[in-house]
Amino acid sequence: MRLRPDQLSTALTKQLAAVYLLSGDEPLQLQECGDAIRAAASTAGFTQREVLTVESGFAWPQLLAASQSRSLFADKKVLDLRIPQGKPGKEGSQILQTYAAAPPPDTLLLITLPQLERSQQQAKWLQQLAKAGVWIPIWPIEGAALVRWITQRLQQAGFQPAPEVAPWLATQVEGNLLAARQEIDKLRLLQPPGPLR
């Protein structure tokens, strides 16, 4: 299943998937989506977490071994797989397809990838993992969508922004969501919730 980042929180309240794929180059959205998935997993009893980063010389069978190993104290675990290059290679593709065919019931696989090119999006391993779980492609937020995002964040912080506030802030941060969040955090320190002009 494919979801937008703004659909994730609703989906997490219904049921956890066995696999989550996050792909994109926008750091704040990647972080927030990953945090939301890990928090939902923790609430559902996934008390153990193992981080695997695919770097030069990474042994792909390590992923299958990690999914099958059990702790004495934790029944459920999150496997946090990070693929910074976005390409698992031939061996990795085969192992990911094997995993997608029969994900362990007590393991949640969270895969973080950079922005994927169209050819990578059509890869068999990615399509099979998306069928076994949820794929969340993350794109930069720009223009009117950025203004809406800033308005929503200001409202979540307790402010009622005047119509000109969010467009002005959007031009100041130039599409950088981390900078926008920092500015909103500063406002929360400098001013009590309420009208914002």
Solvent accessible surface area in square Angstrom, and as a share of the most:
residue,aa,sasa,rsa
1,M,125,0.56
2,R,135,0.49
3,L,22,0.11
4,R,138,0.51
5,P,36,0.22
6,D,104,0.54
7,Q,62,0.28
8,L,4,0.02
9,S,73,0.47
10,T,77,0.45
11,A,20,0.15
12,L,22,0.11
13,T,114,0.66
14,K,159,0.67
15,Q,149,0.66
16,L,37,0.18
17,A,24,0.18
18,A,32,0.25
19,V,0,0.00
20,Y,2,0.01
21,L,0,0.00
22,L,2,0.01
23,S,1,0.01
24,G,1,0.01
25,D,96,0.50
26,E,16,0.07
27,P,76,0.48
28,L,0,0.00
29,Q,15,0.07
30,L,32,0.16
31,Q,83,0.37
32,E,49,0.22
33,C,7,0.04
34,G,2,0.02
35,D,63,0.33
36,A,35,0.27
37,I,0,0.00
38,R,52,0.19
39,A,59,0.45
40,A,22,0.17
41,A,0,0.00
42,S,69,0.44
43,T,123,0.71
44,A,48,0.37
45,G,32,0.31
46,F,23,0.10
47,T,103,0.60
48,Q,60,0.27
49,R,117,0.43
50,E,56,0.25
51,V,70,0.40
52,L,9,0.04
53,T,53,0.31
54,V,20,0.11
55,E,119,0.53
56,S,120,0.78
57,G,79,0.76
58,F,35,0.14
59,A,54,0.42
60,W,12,0.04
61,P,72,0.45
62,Q,81,0.36
63,L,0,0.00
64,L,46,0.23
65,A,59,0.46
66,A,6,0.05
67,S,2,0.01
68,Q,128,0.57
69,S,57,0.36
70,R,108,0.39
71,S,38,0.25
72,L,170,0.84
73,F,191,0.80
74,A,13,0.10
75,D,113,0.59
76,K,70,0.30
77,K,4,0.02
78,V,4,0.03
79,L,0,0.00
80,D,0,0.00
81,L,0,0.00
82,R,81,0.29
83,I,1,0.00
84,P,69,0.44
85,Q,141,0.62
86,G,0,0.00
87,K,132,0.56
88,P,13,0.08
89,G,43,0.41
90,K,160,0.68
91,E,89,0.40
92,G,0,0.00
93,S,20,0.13
94,Q,101,0.45
95,I,19,0.10
96,L,0,0.00
97,Q,39,0.17
98,T,80,0.47
99,Y,5,0.02
100,A,10,0.08
101,A,89,0.69
102,A,77,0.60
103,P,38,0.24
104,P,25,0.16
105,P,133,0.83
106,D,35,0.18
107,T,3,0.02
108,L,1,0.01
109,L,0,0.00
110,L,0,0.00
111,I,0,0.00
112,T,35,0.21
113,L,4,0.02
114,P,35,0.22
115,Q,47,0.21
116,L,6,0.03
117,E,115,0.52
118,R,190,0.69
119,S,82,0.53
120,Q,25,0.11
121,Q,24,0.11
122,Q,118,0.52
123,A,26,0.20
124,K,131,0.56
125,W,15,0.05
126,L,0,0.00
127,Q,66,0.30
128,Q,61,0.27
129,L,0,0.00
130,A,11,0.09
131,K,171,0.73
132,A,31,0.24
133,G,7,0.07
134,V,5,0.03
135,W,8,0.03
136,I,0,0.00
137,P,11,0.07
138,I,0,0.00
139,W,130,0.45
140,P,81,0.51
141,I,30,0.15
142,E,125,0.56
143,G,53,0.51
144,A,68,0.53
145,A,39,0.30
146,L,9,0.04
147,V,41,0.24
148,R,153,0.56
149,W,28,0.10
150,I,0,0.00
151,T,38,0.22
152,Q,96,0.43
153,R,51,0.19
154,L,0,0.00
155,Q,104,0.46
156,Q,123,0.55
157,A,18,0.14
158,G,27,0.26
159,F,2,0.01
160,Q,109,0.48
161,P,26,0.16
162,A,10,0.08
163,P,124,0.78
164,E,105,0.47
165,V,16,0.09
166,A,3,0.02
167,P,54,0.34
168,W,155,0.54
169,L,8,0.04
170,A,12,0.09
171,T,93,0.54
172,Q,99,0.44
173,V,12,0.07
174,E,154,0.69
175,G,31,0.30
176,N,77,0.39
177,L,1,0.01
178,L,58,0.29
179,A,28,0.21
180,A,0,0.00
181,R,78,0.28
182,Q,106,0.47
183,E,63,0.28
184,I,8,0.04
185,D,60,0.31
186,K,104,0.44
187,L,44,0.22
188,R,143,0.52
189,L,154,0.77
190,L,148,0.74
191,Q,58,0.26
192,P,102,0.64
193,P,98,0.62
194,G,11,0.11
195,P,93,0.58
196,L,9,0.05
197,R,217,0.79
